[in-house]
Amino acid sequence: LLTSGEWQARHGGLLAIKYLLAARQDITPEFLTALPPHVIKSISDDDDDVRAVAAAALLPVSRNLPEKVPEDLILGLTDKLWISLVVLDDLSASTSSIVTLLAELLKHKRICDYYNSGKSGDSLDILVPRLRPFMSHTIRSVRKDSLLTLHVLLSICGCWVDKIAPLFARVLYQRIFLETEEAFYPLITKVWASLFDAASEECRRKIVVDHLPLWFHMLGAPPYSALIPLL
């Protein structure tokens, strides 16, 4: 079914795998040795609904994937998820499951180290900005997982942090004002602190000099006034 020319058949086959992996944790190790290549391939399917259920199928076993699946497959999966972020939008059915799966996989040190080492095709200063649109997504779980992903990546800080710090300093400052879920405030401030801890002293100084006057202006702006474009 996963190789059928009809998207409905591929979608149905992946749904069966999703419920099987979620309900039968006792047989998960056996299935992880055979199923992932077919499911991983479906992450790049032409149909968005198929991509959505493919990512969702792997979520229940995301903790076991790096240990049970060959390294080249798991890194290939993570690469596909990063690539998917480029084409997703607010209306994509796969947005939530893809961002959530990426967040879960990047919690594994081996995967994070792979991207921090520069062995991947794109460096983190190219990949991480792809998270920015999802921090203001209409789905709360997408906003949360994009913040968690950035927080995890900042824990393996490298020279790439200085390249993305000015962008995310602005984005995180905006989220404090625009976020509607009060429960997210501690997470946003935690990511903000991690960003400035990971950035170099020179980078922090430049951010403050360039943006602090505008931030103070935003802080004192009347409620419901339009945001300054420079922010």
Disulfide bonds with the S-S distance in Angstrom:
none
